[in-house]
Amino acid sequence: MIEAYQGQHLIADLSGGTRLDDVGNIERCLIHAAAAAGATLLQVRLHSFGSGQGVTGVAMLAESHISIHTWPEYSSACVDIFMCGRSHDLDAALDAIMQCLGGQIRRRTLLTRSIV
């Protein structure tokens, strides 16, 4: 059975970030991340869980998505970047998010996604 390459999936756990409850900041992070990766941004959707609480955001891309889930009470966030093809820079997208949020990358995993 031959596997067909579909794309790369970068998963990162962040700690020590700031402005994790700021919906506008999270939106900027997602927009900058998509641009840094060279992706085509279709739409950004965000949900705030209330003052001082976390934010969930998704940048829908022609190539797939970038999502972020924040927990300001723990100064942490989880980021998920999946892009089809080979021409996009997922590390640049993560760097753009880190510039917005600050902090450190606690864990980073890069997966090659494929279908059979």
Order of alpha helices (4+ residues) and beta strands (2+ residues): beta-alpha-beta-beta-beta-beta-alpha-beta
